[in-house]
């Protein structure tokens, strides 16, 4: 979009604050709200954060049903490792299946041929399980992330997320290596792969895939490096893989629940890196390591940036009233102070009737006279989604969540699994599908001139 030449004189408060935020950067790099002391740092492995929620669930955080789960070192290790395997004809009558204290995985090849793999305790690792079930073996309860424009009270009944979706094993000693595996153990400490499940034997070892699979996408390089991210780096990031029950990495299947597995990717592993995305077919999570979180902004630092932008007293050029940027969409904000962004041009104004179309959300921007949709501005306040510590001078299109330039460029270039077969870029703060033309817009404020 080309603007009129007289718009070049309009000041942008976000640009005026860059130096101030650089001065604060040393605080951001050495502090995270969940890492408050060296003792605390040593016990926190990292965080799992669900995409589509801006810091909390709409109905509030409760017990194991949350938008974010912090993985900490357990008082007593509960890790496991393979012990032995054997063939049985009637697995339900096998001692290991009946023993609720013994972990095992059953691979049913036929009605009279089942391979059972026993697991023994491993005091060197901690195990964490994620899934839709509310049973006690699940540490982090994850339900389907609904579309922002659709509320379905029966979403859990229609869920495509497995009740016991995946498990993560983390070494208790530095560097706290975390590995992800498809499928989790149920209340009887068993995993069952039935006759119809995708499974195979290789070099005497059994392995398999879950019905809808667990997909992962590793970053190339550092997720939050506070340095330039090229388009080429983002494109190399966008490679989804499927992880097997035993942690093998494979190309994704032709369809999510296809019976034929993809080719094995020998050059990649199931070791989680800071910024690894995990898709459970209904919800996508991001893994942030404790070291990575130290490089990320904190919630307080993001709130400080909003306070600084508001301190510059941005004005509506039509109503000439001061605008106040809310920290989140649910914030109580006076109607006349709520800022709106014109999505095609990026001009920020208050709510007014000038240039409004009677039959749509399209308005004519009084600054550049372009016809454009309009949406409320609100802050993307979940720090784990940021790839840099910088001023939130951009907004996602069409939802209006504010974030830094590199953050909006990054997420608008990522194709996130949608449904059982589709992929689409989406806003990490609300899950809204981004515009096909351009997923973000640079914000243009007008200073208040006293």
LUMFITOR-475040 format. One record per residue: x, y, z of N, C-alpha, C in turn; residue in one letter. Coordinates in steps of 0.1 Angstrom, whole numbers, padded with zeros to 4 digits, always signed. Example, Ala and Ser with C-alpha at 12.3 -4.5 7.8 and 13.67 -1.06 7.14 Angstrom:
<pts>
+0132-0057+0078+0123-0045+0078+0132-0033+0078A
+0128-0022+0071+0137-0011+0071+0129+0000+0079S
</pts>
This chain:
<pts>
+0008-0012+0000+0000+0000+0000+0009+0012+0000X
+0006+0021-0009+0014+0034-0010+0006+0045-0003X
+0012+0052+0006+0006+0062+0013+0009+0076+0007X
+0000+0086+0011+0002+0099+0006+0015+0105+0013X
+0022+0113+0006+0034+0118+0010+0033+0126+0023X
+0022+0132+0026+0021+0140+0038+0020+0131+0051X
+0018+0118+0049+0018+0110+0061+0031+0107+0067X
+0042+0110+0059+0055+0107+0064+0059+0115+0076X
+0051+0126+0079+0054+0134+0090+0048+0129+0103X
+0039+0119+0102+0033+0114+0114+0043+0106+0122X
+0043+0108+0135+0053+0101+0143+0047+0088+0148X
+0056+0079+0151+0052+0066+0155+0058+0064+0169X
+0049+0063+0180+0055+0062+0193+0063+0049+0195X
+0060+0038+0188+0068+0026+0189+0082+0028+0185X
+0084+0036+0174+0098+0038+0170+0106+0047+0180X
+0099+0056+0187+0106+0064+0196+0110+0056+0209X
+0105+0044+0211+0108+0037+0223+0118+0026+0221X
+0123+0024+0209+0133+0013+0207+0145+0014+0215X
+0150+0027+0216+0162+0029+0225+0160+0025+0239X
+0148+0029+0244+0145+0026+0258+0144+0011+0260X
+0138+0004+0251+0137-0011+0253+0150-0018+0252X
+0159-0012+0244+0173-0018+0243+0180-0016+0256X
+0177-0005+0263+0184-0003+0276+0179-0013+0286X
+0166-0017+0284+0160-0026+0294+0164-0041+0291X
+0170-0043+0279+0171-0057+0274+0179-0066+0284X
+0189-0060+0292+0196-0068+0301+0188-0074+0312X
+0176-0067+0315+0167-0073+0325+0159-0084+0319X
+0156-0083+0306+0148-0094+0299+0156-0106+0298X
+0169-0105+0294+0177-0116+0291+0181-0124+0304X
+0180-0118+0316+0184-0125+0328+0173-0128+0337X
+0161-0127+0332+0150-0129+0342+0138-0135+0334X
+0131-0144+0341+0118-0149+0336+0109-0151+0347X
+0097-0148+0345+0087-0148+0357+0087-0162+0364X
+0090-0173+0357+0090-0186+0364+0103-0190+0369X
+0114-0182+0366+0127-0185+0371+0132-0174+0379X
+0130-0175+0392+0132-0164+0401+0145-0165+0409X
+0151-0176+0409+0164-0177+0416+0172-0189+0410X
+0185-0189+0413+0193-0201+0407+0188-0214+0412X
+0183-0214+0424+0177-0227+0429+0165-0232+0421X
+0157-0222+0418+0145-0225+0410+0148-0229+0396X
+0159-0222+0390+0163-0225+0376+0167-0240+0375X
+0174-0245+0385+0179-0259+0384+0168-0269+0384X
+0156-0266+0389+0145-0276+0390+0135-0275+0379X
+0135-0264+0370+0126-0263+0359+0132-0267+0346X
+0125-0277+0340+0130-0282+0327+0125-0273+0315X
+0113-0268+0316+0108-0260+0306+0093-0258+0307X
+0086-0254+0296+0072-0252+0296+0066-0257+0283X
+0054-0262+0284+0046-0266+0272+0034-0256+0272X
+0033-0249+0261+0022-0238+0260+0014-0241+0248X
+0000-0241+0250-0009-0244+0239-0011-0231+0230X
-0009-0233+0217-0012-0222+0208-0027-0219+0208X
-0030-0206+0207-0044-0202+0206-0050-0196+0218X
-0041-0195+0229-0046-0189+0241-0036-0178+0245X
-0041-0167+0249-0033-0155+0252-0029-0154+0267X
-0023-0164+0272-0018-0163+0286-0027-0171+0296X
-0040-0174+0292-0048-0182+0301-0060-0187+0292X
-0067-0198+0298-0079-0203+0291-0091-0193+0293X
-0100-0193+0284-0112-0184+0286-0119-0186+0298X
-0120-0199+0302-0128-0202+0314-0119-0202+0327X
-0107-0199+0325-0097-0198+0337-0089-0210+0338X
-0077-0209+0345-0068-0220+0347-0073-0228+0359X
-0073-0241+0357-0077-0250+0368-0070-0263+0368X
-0063-0266+0379-0056-0279+0381-0048-0282+0369X
-0050-0294+0363-0042-0298+0351-0047-0293+0338X
-0058-0286+0338-0064-0281+0326-0060-0266+0325X
-0049-0263+0318-0044-0250+0317-0039-0247+0303X
-0035-0234+0300-0030-0231+0287-0015-0233+0287X
-0009-0235+0299+0006-0237+0300+0009-0246+0311X
+0019-0255+0309+0023-0265+0319+0038-0264+0321X
+0042-0261+0333+0056-0260+0337+0061-0273+0341X
+0071-0279+0334+0077-0292+0338+0089-0290+0347X
+0087-0295+0359+0098-0293+0370+0103-0307+0374X
+0115-0307+0379+0121-0320+0383+0113-0326+0395X
+0109-0339+0393+0101-0345+0403+0109-0349+0416X
+0103-0349+0427+0109-0352+0439+0115-0367+0439X
+0107-0375+0432+0112-0389+0430+0111-0392+0415X
+0121-0397+0409+0121-0400+0395+0111-0410+0391X
+0104-0408+0380+0094-0418+0375+0096-0423+0361X
+0109-0421+0356+0112-0425+0343+0112-0440+0341X
+0111-0444+0328+0111-0458+0325+0121-0460+0313X
+0125-0473+0311+0132-0477+0299+0129-0491+0295X
+0131-0495+0283+0128-0508+0278+0136-0519+0286X
+0129-0530+0289+0135-0541+0296+0136-0553+0288X
+0125-0559+0283+0125-0571+0275+0112-0572+0267X
+0112-0580+0257+0099-0582+0249+0098-0597+0246X
+0085-0601+0244+0082-0615+0241+0068-0616+0234X
+0065-0628+0229+0053-0630+0222+0043-0638+0230X
+0031-0634+0230+0020-0642+0238+0008-0644+0228X
+0000-0654+0232-0012-0656+0224-0024-0649+0230X
-0025-0648+0243-0036-0641+0250-0031-0631+0259X
-0029-0619+0254-0022-0608+0262-0030-0604+0275X
-0044-0605+0274-0052-0601+0286-0050-0610+0298X
-0045-0622+0296-0042-0631+0307-0027-0631+0311X
-0019-0622+0305-0005-0621+0308-0003-0613+0321X
+0006-0618+0329+0009-0612+0342+0012-0597+0341X
+0020-0593+0331+0024-0579+0330+0012-0570+0327X
+0002-0575+0320-0009-0567+0316-0018-0565+0329X
-0019-0575+0337-0027-0575+0349-0020-0567+0360X
-0007-0566+0360+0000-0559+0370+0000-0544+0367X
-0008-0537+0376-0009-0522+0374+0003-0514+0378X
+0013-0521+0383+0025-0514+0387+0036-0516+0376X
+0033-0523+0365+0043-0526+0355+0039-0519+0342X
+0049-0511+0337+0046-0504+0324+0049-0514+0313X
+0040-0514+0302+0042-0522+0291+0035-0517+0279X
+0040-0521+0267+0033-0517+0254+0030-0530+0247X
+0017-0532+0243+0013-0544+0236+0011-0541+0221X
+0017-0548+0212+0015-0547+0198+0007-0559+0193X
-0005-0558+0190-0013-0569+0185-0012-0571+0170X
-0006-0582+0166-0004-0585+0152-0015-0593+0146X
-0021-0602+0155-0033-0610+0151-0040-0614+0164X
-0050-0621+0163-0058-0626+0175-0049-0635+0184X
-0040-0642+0178-0032-0651+0186-0017-0647+0186X
-0014-0635+0182+0000-0631+0182+0002-0617+0186X
+0006-0615+0198+0008-0602+0204+0022-0601+0210X
+0029-0590+0206+0043-0587+0212+0041-0578+0223X
+0046-0582+0235+0046-0573+0247+0060-0568+0250X
+0061-0555+0251+0074-0549+0255+0073-0544+0269X
+0081-0550+0278+0081-0545+0292+0091-0534+0294X
+0087-0525+0304+0096-0514+0307+0099-0515+0322X
+0111-0510+0326+0115-0510+0340+0118-0496+0344X
+0119-0494+0357+0121-0480+0362+0135-0475+0358X
+0136-0462+0356+0148-0455+0352+0149-0443+0361X
+0158-0443+0371+0160-0433+0381+0167-0421+0375X
+0171-0421+0362+0179-0410+0356+0169-0401+0348X
+0156-0404+0347+0147-0396+0339+0134-0394+0347X
+0127-0383+0343+0114-0380+0347+0104-0381+0335X
+0092-0387+0337+0083-0388+0327+0071-0379+0329X
+0066-0373+0318+0054-0364+0318+0045-0369+0307X
+0032-0369+0310+0023-0374+0300+0012-0363+0296X
+0009-0362+0283-0001-0352+0279-0012-0359+0271X
-0024-0354+0273-0035-0360+0266-0048-0354+0270X
-0059-0359+0264-0073-0354+0266-0079-0360+0279X
-0074-0371+0284-0080-0378+0295-0077-0370+0308X
-0087-0370+0317-0085-0364+0330-0080-0374+0341X
-0077-0386+0336-0072-0396+0346-0059-0392+0351X
-0055-0398+0363-0043-0394+0370-0030-0395+0363X
-0028-0405+0353-0015-0406+0346-0012-0393+0338X
-0022-0385+0334-0020-0374+0325-0016-0362+0334X
-0005-0356+0331+0000-0344+0338-0006-0331+0333X
-0008-0331+0320-0012-0319+0313-0024-0322+0304X
-0036-0318+0308-0049-0321+0301-0050-0311+0290X
-0051-0316+0278-0052-0308+0266-0065-0311+0258X
-0074-0302+0256-0085-0304+0248-0084-0296+0235X
-0093-0299+0225-0092-0293+0212-0093-0278+0214X
-0085-0271+0206-0085-0256+0206-0096-0251+0196X
-0107-0246+0201-0118-0242+0193-0114-0229+0184X
-0121-0228+0173-0119-0216+0165-0125-0204+0173X
-0119-0192+0172-0123-0181+0180-0137-0176+0177X
-0142-0179+0165-0156-0175+0161-0166-0186+0163X
-0162-0197+0171-0171-0208+0172-0170-0214+0186X
-0180-0214+0194-0180-0220+0207-0189-0233+0206X
-0183-0244+0209-0190-0257+0208-0189-0264+0222X
-0200-0265+0228-0201-0271+0241-0197-0286+0241X
-0198-0292+0229-0196-0307+0228-0182-0310+0221X
-0173-0300+0222-0160-0302+0215-0153-0314+0220X
-0154-0317+0233-0146-0328+0239-0151-0341+0233X
-0165-0343+0230-0170-0355+0225-0165-0357+0210X
-0162-0346+0203-0158-0347+0189-0143-0346+0188X
-0136-0348+0199-0122-0345+0199-0114-0355+0190X
-0104-0350+0183-0095-0359+0176-0082-0361+0184X
-0081-0355+0196-0069-0357+0204-0070-0370+0212X
-0060-0377+0212-0060-0390+0219-0061-0387+0234X
-0068-0397+0241-0069-0396+0256-0055-0396+0262X
-0046-0404+0257-0032-0405+0262-0024-0403+0249X
-0021-0390+0246-0016-0386+0234-0001-0389+0232X
+0007-0384+0242+0021-0385+0241+0028-0385+0255X
+0040-0388+0255+0048-0387+0268+0062-0381+0265X
+0067-0374+0275+0080-0368+0274+0089-0373+0285X
+0101-0378+0282+0110-0382+0292+0122-0372+0292X
+0126-0368+0304+0136-0357+0305+0147-0362+0315X
+0159-0361+0310+0170-0365+0319+0171-0356+0331X
+0174-0361+0342+0174-0353+0355+0187-0346+0357X
+0197-0349+0349+0210-0342+0350+0212-0333+0338X
+0219-0322+0340+0222-0313+0328+0228-0321+0317X
+0224-0317+0304+0216-0305+0300+0201-0308+0300X
+0196-0317+0307+0182-0320+0309+0176-0323+0295X
+0182-0332+0288+0177-0336+0275+0162-0341+0276X
+0153-0336+0267+0139-0340+0267+0136-0347+0254X
+0130-0359+0255+0126-0367+0243+0111-0369+0243X
+0105-0369+0232+0090-0370+0230+0087-0383+0223X
+0076-0390+0228+0072-0403+0222+0057-0402+0220X
+0052-0408+0209+0038-0409+0207+0032-0419+0217X
+0019-0416+0222+0012-0425+0231+0016-0423+0245X
+0007-0424+0254+0010-0424+0268+0004-0436+0275X
+0009-0439+0287+0004-0450+0294-0009-0447+0302X
-0018-0457+0302-0031-0455+0308-0030-0457+0323X
-0042-0458+0330-0042-0460+0344-0036-0473+0349X
-0036-0483+0339-0030-0496+0342-0016-0497+0338X
-0011-0485+0334+0003-0484+0329+0006-0492+0316X
-0004-0493+0308-0003-0500+0295-0006-0491+0283X
+0001-0494+0272-0002-0489+0259-0006-0500+0250X
-0018-0499+0243-0023-0510+0234-0023-0505+0220X
-0016-0512+0211-0018-0509+0197-0025-0521+0191X
-0037-0519+0187-0045-0530+0182-0042-0535+0168X
-0050-0544+0163-0047-0550+0150-0046-0540+0139X
-0055-0530+0140-0056-0520+0129-0046-0509+0130X
-0039-0508+0141-0029-0497+0143-0017-0499+0134X
-0011-0488+0130+0001-0489+0121+0013-0493+0130X
+0019-0504+0127+0030-0509+0135+0039-0518+0126X
+0051-0520+0131+0061-0528+0123+0072-0533+0132X
+0080-0542+0127+0091-0548+0134+0104-0545+0125X
+0114-0540+0132+0127-0537+0125+0138-0541+0134X
+0147-0549+0129+0159-0554+0137+0155-0559+0151X
+0144-0567+0151+0139-0573+0163+0132-0564+0173X
+0130-0551+0169+0123-0542+0178+0109-0538+0172X
+0099-0537+0180+0086-0533+0176+0084-0518+0177X
+0076-0512+0168+0073-0498+0169+0060-0495+0162X
+0054-0483+0164+0041-0481+0158+0037-0466+0158X
+0026-0463+0153+0020-0449+0153+0007-0449+0159X
+0003-0438+0165-0011-0437+0170-0021-0433+0159X
-0034-0434+0162-0044-0432+0151-0042-0419+0143X
-0042-0408+0150-0040-0395+0143-0026-0390+0144X
-0018-0396+0151-0004-0393+0151+0000-0381+0160X
+0013-0380+0163+0018-0369+0170+0029-0363+0161X
+0027-0350+0156+0036-0344+0147+0045-0334+0155X
+0057-0332+0150+0066-0323+0157+0073-0315+0146X
+0077-0303+0149+0085-0294+0140+0096-0288+0148X
+0109-0291+0145+0120-0286+0152+0125-0273+0145X
+0130-0263+0153+0136-0251+0148+0149-0254+0142X
+0154-0245+0133+0167-0246+0128+0175-0234+0134X
+0183-0236+0144+0189-0225+0151+0182-0222+0163X
+0184-0210+0169+0179-0206+0181+0165-0199+0179X
+0155-0204+0187+0141-0199+0185+0140-0184+0189X
+0145-0180+0200+0144-0166+0205+0158-0161+0206X
+0164-0157+0195+0178-0153+0194+0180-0138+0195X
+0169-0131+0193+0169-0116+0193+0178-0111+0182X
+0178-0119+0171+0186-0115+0159+0178-0117+0147X
+0183-0112+0135+0175-0113+0123+0171-0127+0119X
+0159-0129+0115+0154-0142+0110+0151-0140+0096X
+0158-0147+0087+0156-0146+0073+0144-0155+0068X
+0138-0152+0057+0127-0160+0051+0132-0174+0049X
+0145-0175+0045+0150-0189+0042+0150-0197+0055X
+0154-0191+0067+0154-0198+0079+0140-0202+0083X
+0130-0194+0081+0116-0197+0084+0111-0209+0075X
+0115-0209+0063+0111-0219+0053+0117-0233+0058X
+0129-0232+0062+0136-0245+0067+0129-0250+0080X
+0123-0241+0087+0116-0244+0100+0104-0252+0097X
+0098-0249+0085+0084-0255+0083+0085-0269+0077X
+0090-0278+0085+0090-0292+0081+0084-0301+0092X
+0072-0305+0090+0066-0313+0100+0070-0328+0099X
+0072-0334+0110+0076-0349+0111+0066-0356+0120X
+0066-0369+0119+0058-0377+0128+0067-0385+0137X
+0063-0385+0150+0071-0393+0160+0064-0405+0163X
+0071-0416+0164+0065-0429+0167+0064-0432+0182X
+0058-0443+0185+0057-0448+0199+0070-0449+0206X
+0080-0454+0198+0093-0456+0204+0103-0444+0201X
+0098-0433+0196+0106-0421+0194+0113-0420+0181X
+0109-0428+0171+0115-0427+0158+0109-0415+0150X
+0116-0409+0141+0111-0398+0133+0108-0402+0119X
+0096-0398+0114+0092-0403+0101+0085-0391+0093X
+0086-0392+0080+0078-0382+0072+0063-0384+0075X
+0056-0373+0074+0042-0374+0078+0035-0382+0067X
+0024-0389+0072+0016-0397+0063+0008-0389+0053X
+0003-0396+0042-0005-0389+0032-0017-0382+0038X
-0024-0389+0047-0034-0383+0055-0031-0386+0069X
-0038-0379+0078-0034-0380+0092-0035-0394+0098X
-0046-0401+0094-0048-0414+0100-0045-0426+0090X
-0038-0423+0079-0034-0433+0069-0027-0445+0076X
-0029-0457+0071-0023-0469+0077-0009-0471+0073X
-0004-0464+0063+0010-0466+0058+0019-0455+0064X
+0029-0458+0071+0038-0449+0077+0047-0442+0066X
+0052-0430+0070+0061-0423+0061+0075-0428+0061X
+0084-0423+0053+0098-0427+0053+0105-0423+0066X
+0114-0431+0070+0121-0428+0082+0131-0417+0079X
+0132-0407+0088+0142-0396+0087+0153-0399+0097X
+0164-0405+0092+0175-0409+0101+0183-0398+0106X
+0183-0386+0099+0191-0375+0104+0184-0367+0115X
+0172-0370+0119+0165-0362+0129+0162-0371+0141X
+0160-0364+0152+0157-0372+0165+0145-0366+0171X
+0140-0373+0182+0129-0369+0190+0133-0360+0201X
+0145-0355+0201+0149-0346+0212+0143-0332+0210X
+0136-0327+0220+0130-0314+0219+0140-0303+0220X
+0138-0293+0212+0146-0281+0212+0138-0269+0216X
+0144-0259+0221+0136-0247+0224+0129-0242+0212X
+0116-0242+0212+0108-0238+0201+0102-0249+0193X
+0104-0262+0197+0098-0273+0190+0083-0272+0191X
+0076-0274+0179+0061-0274+0179+0057-0288+0180X
+0046-0291+0187+0041-0304+0189+0026-0304+0186X
+0021-0311+0176+0007-0311+0172+0001-0324+0176X
-0011-0324+0183-0018-0335+0188-0030-0338+0180X
-0032-0332+0168-0044-0333+0160-0056-0327+0167X
-0056-0314+0169-0067-0308+0176-0062-0296+0185X
-0049-0297+0188-0042-0287+0196-0027-0287+0192X
-0021-0276+0192-0007-0275+0189+0000-0268+0201X
+0011-0274+0205+0019-0269+0217+0032-0265+0212X
+0038-0256+0220+0052-0252+0218+0060-0255+0230X
+0072-0261+0228+0081-0265+0240+0091-0253+0241X
+0092-0247+0253+0101-0237+0256+0110-0242+0267X
+0123-0244+0265+0132-0249+0275+0135-0238+0285X
+0141-0241+0296+0144-0231+0307+0154-0221+0302X
+0164-0226+0294+0174-0217+0288+0168-0208+0278X
+0159-0213+0270+0152-0205+0260+0144-0194+0266X
+0137-0197+0277+0129-0187+0284+0137-0176+0290X
+0149-0178+0293+0158-0167+0298+0160-0157+0287X
+0160-0161+0275+0162-0152+0263+0149-0145+0259X
+0138-0149+0264+0125-0144+0260+0121-0132+0268X
+0111-0124+0263+0106-0114+0272+0097-0120+0283X
+0095-0113+0293+0086-0117+0304+0072-0110+0302X
+0063-0115+0309+0050-0108+0309+0051-0094+0314X
+0059-0092+0324+0060-0078+0329+0067-0069+0319X
+0077-0074+0312+0084-0066+0302+0075-0062+0291X
+0066-0072+0287+0056-0069+0277+0046-0058+0281X
+0042-0059+0294+0033-0049+0300+0039-0036+0300X
+0052-0036+0304+0060-0023+0304+0060-0016+0290X
+0061-0024+0280+0062-0019+0266+0048-0012+0263X
+0037-0019+0267+0024-0013+0265+0022+0000+0273X
+0027+0000+0285+0026+0012+0293+0034+0023+0287X
+0046+0020+0281+0054+0030+0274+0047+0036+0262X
+0040+0027+0254+0033+0031+0242+0021+0040+0247X
+0014+0037+0257+0003+0045+0262+0008+0058+0268X
+0020+0058+0274+0026+0070+0279+0028+0081+0268X
+0030+0076+0256+0032+0085+0245+0019+0092+0240X
+0008+0087+0246-0006+0093+0244-0009+0093+0229X
-0010+0081+0223-0014+0081+0209-0028+0087+0207X
-0031+0094+0197-0044+0101+0195-0051+0095+0183X
-0064+0096+0184-0073+0094+0172-0073+0106+0164X
-0069+0106+0151-0068+0118+0143-0082+0124+0139X
-0092+0116+0142-0106+0121+0138-0112+0127+0151X
-0113+0118+0161-0120+0123+0174-0110+0132+0182X
-0097+0131+0179-0087+0138+0187-0087+0135+0202X
-0091+0122+0205-0091+0117+0218-0079+0108+0220X
-0074+0107+0233-0063+0098+0236-0067+0084+0236X
-0059+0075+0230-0062+0061+0229-0054+0054+0240X
-0060+0043+0245-0053+0035+0255-0053+0020+0250X
-0041+0015+0248-0039+0001+0243-0042-0009+0255X
-0051-0018+0254-0054-0027+0265-0043-0038+0265X
-0041-0044+0276-0030-0054+0277-0036-0068+0271X
-0049-0070+0272-0054-0082+0266-0069-0079+0261X
-0074-0087+0253-0087-0084+0247-0098-0084+0257X
-0097-0090+0269-0107-0090+0279-0106-0079+0288X
-0096-0070+0286-0094-0058+0295-0106-0049+0294X
-0110-0043+0305-0120-0033+0304-0114-0020+0299X
-0120-0015+0288-0114-0003+0282-0126+0006+0278X
-0125+0019+0282-0136+0028+0277-0137+0028+0262X
-0150+0028+0258-0152+0027+0243-0145+0038+0235X
-0144+0050+0241-0138+0061+0233-0122+0060+0234X
-0117+0052+0243-0102+0050+0244-0097+0038+0236X
-0106+0029+0232-0102+0016+0226-0096+0019+0212X
-0083+0015+0209-0078+0017+0196-0082+0006+0186X
-0084+0011+0174-0087+0001+0163-0076+0003+0152X
-0074-0008+0145-0064-0007+0134-0071-0009+0121X
-0068-0001+0111-0072-0003+0097-0062-0014+0091X
-0067-0025+0087-0059-0037+0085-0051-0036+0072X
-0056-0028+0062-0048-0027+0049-0037-0017+0050X
-0039-0006+0058-0029+0004+0058-0021+0005+0072X
-0027+0000+0083-0020+0000+0095-0023+0013+0104X
-0031+0022+0099-0034+0034+0108-0042+0030+0120X
-0038+0036+0131-0045+0033+0144-0054+0045+0147X
-0067+0042+0150-0076+0053+0153-0086+0048+0164X
-0094+0057+0168-0105+0053+0177-0117+0049+0169X
-0128+0045+0177-0140+0041+0170-0148+0054+0166X
-0151+0055+0153-0159+0066+0148-0167+0061+0136X
-0176+0070+0132-0185+0066+0121-0180+0071+0107X
-0169+0078+0107-0164+0084+0094-0160+0072+0085X
-0165+0072+0073-0161+0063+0062-0167+0049+0064X
-0177+0047+0073-0182+0034+0076-0191+0029+0065X
-0189+0016+0061-0198+0010+0051-0210+0004+0058X
-0222+0006+0053-0234+0002+0059-0236-0014+0059X
-0230-0020+0049-0232-0034+0047-0221-0044+0051X
-0210-0038+0056-0198-0046+0060-0190-0040+0070X
-0179-0046+0074-0169-0041+0084-0159-0032+0077X
-0160-0030+0064-0151-0022+0057-0153-0007+0059X
-0142+0000+0061-0143+0015+0063-0133+0022+0054X
-0135+0034+0052-0125+0042+0045-0116+0049+0055X
-0103+0046+0054-0094+0053+0063-0093+0068+0060X
-0095+0076+0070-0095+0091+0068-0081+0096+0065X
-0070+0088+0068-0057+0092+0067-0052+0090+0052X
-0055+0078+0047-0050+0075+0033-0061+0071+0023X
-0074+0072+0028-0085+0070+0020-0086+0056+0014X
-0080+0046+0020-0081+0032+0015-0092+0025+0022X
-0099+0017+0014-0110+0009+0020-0105-0003+0026X
-0108-0005+0039-0101-0016+0047-0110-0021+0058X
-0109-0034+0062-0115-0038+0074-0109-0032+0086X
-0116-0032+0097-0111-0026+0110-0113-0036+0121X
-0103-0036+0130-0105-0045+0142-0098-0039+0154X
-0103-0043+0166-0098-0038+0178-0083-0042+0180X
-0075-0034+0186-0061-0038+0190-0061-0043+0204X
-0054-0054+0206-0051-0059+0219-0037-0065+0219X
-0032-0067+0231-0018-0071+0232-0016-0086+0232X
-0007-0091+0225-0003-0105+0226+0006-0106+0238X
+0000-0112+0249+0007-0111+0262+0014-0124+0267X
+0013-0135+0259+0019-0147+0262+0034-0146+0258X
+0044-0145+0267+0058-0143+0263+0064-0155+0255X
+0059-0167+0257+0065-0179+0251+0064-0179+0236X
+0055-0171+0230+0053-0170+0216+0062-0160+0209X
+0069-0152+0216+0078-0142+0211+0091-0148+0206X
+0096-0143+0195+0109-0147+0190+0120-0137+0192X
+0116-0126+0199+0126-0115+0201+0120-0106+0213X
+0129-0098+0218+0124-0088+0229+0124-0075+0222X
+0113-0071+0216+0113-0058+0209+0099-0052+0210X
+0097-0040+0206+0085-0033+0207+0074-0039+0199X
+0062-0041+0205+0050-0046+0197+0044-0036+0188X
+0051-0034+0177+0047-0023+0167+0040-0029+0155X
+0036-0042+0156+0029-0048+0145+0017-0055+0151X
+0007-0059+0142-0005-0066+0146-0008-0077+0136X
-0013-0088+0141-0017-0099+0132-0030-0095+0125X
-0032-0099+0113-0043-0097+0104-0051-0110+0102X
-0063-0111+0107-0073-0101+0109-0076-0099+0124X
-0069-0105+0134-0074-0105+0148-0070-0093+0155X
-0059-0086+0152-0055-0074+0158-0046-0076+0171X
-0041-0088+0173-0032-0090+0184-0018-0084+0181X
-0013-0076+0190+0000-0069+0188+0011-0077+0192X
+0023-0076+0184+0035-0083+0188+0046-0076+0180X
+0058-0081+0182+0070-0075+0176+0070-0079+0161X
+0079-0072+0153+0079-0075+0139+0084-0089+0136X
+0095-0093+0142+0099-0107+0139+0090-0117+0143X
+0082-0115+0154+0073-0124+0159+0061-0126+0149X
+0056-0115+0144+0044-0116+0135+0049-0122+0121X
+0061-0119+0117+0067-0124+0105+0069-0139+0106X
+0073-0143+0118+0076-0158+0120+0063-0166+0120X
+0053-0162+0128+0041-0170+0129+0033-0169+0116X
+0033-0158+0109+0025-0157+0097+0031-0166+0085X
+0044-0170+0087+0050-0178+0077+0050-0193+0080X
+0044-0197+0092+0044-0211+0096+0030-0217+0093X
+0030-0229+0087+0018-0236+0084+0015-0246+0096X
+0005-0243+0103+0001-0251+0115-0009-0261+0111X
-0008-0274+0115-0019-0283+0112-0033-0279+0116X
-0042-0281+0107-0056-0277+0109-0065-0288+0106X
-0072-0294+0115-0081-0305+0112-0072-0318+0110X
-0077-0327+0102-0069-0339+0100-0060-0339+0088X
-0062-0329+0079-0054-0329+0067-0049-0315+0063X
-0054-0304+0068-0050-0291+0063-0039-0285+0072X
-0033-0274+0066-0023-0266+0073-0026-0252+0070X
-0024-0243+0080-0026-0229+0078-0019-0221+0088X
-0014-0208+0084-0009-0199+0094-0020-0194+0104X
-0016-0192+0116-0026-0187+0126-0020-0178+0136X
-0028-0170+0142-0023-0162+0153-0020-0170+0165X
-0008-0170+0171-0006-0179+0182-0013-0175+0195X
-0018-0163+0195-0025-0158+0207-0040-0161+0208X
-0046-0164+0196-0060-0166+0196-0064-0178+0187X
-0055-0182+0178-0058-0193+0169-0066-0189+0156X
-0068-0176+0154-0075-0171+0142-0066-0174+0130X
-0072-0179+0119-0065-0181+0107-0061-0167+0101X
-0048-0166+0097-0043-0153+0092-0047-0151+0078X
-0047-0138+0074-0051-0134+0060-0042-0141+0050X
-0047-0145+0039-0040-0151+0028-0031-0141+0021X
-0035-0129+0021-0027-0118+0014-0015-0114+0022X
-0017-0111+0035-0006-0107+0044-0011-0109+0058X
-0004-0117+0066-0008-0121+0079-0006-0111+0090X
+0000-0099+0086+0003-0089+0097+0003-0075+0090X
+0003-0065+0099+0003-0051+0094+0012-0043+0104X
+0019-0033+0099+0027-0024+0107+0018-0013+0112X
+0018-0011+0125+0010-0001+0132+0015+0013+0130X
+0006+0022+0126+0010+0036+0125+0001+0044+0134X
+0008+0049+0145+0001+0057+0155+0003+0072+0152X
-0006+0080+0158-0004+0095+0157-0002+0100+0171X
+0009+0107+0174+0012+0112+0187+0002+0123+0191X
+0000+0124+0204-0008+0135+0209+0002+0147+0209X
-0002+0158+0203+0006+0170+0203+0000+0181+0213X
+0007+0183+0224+0002+0193+0233+0009+0206+0231X
</pts>
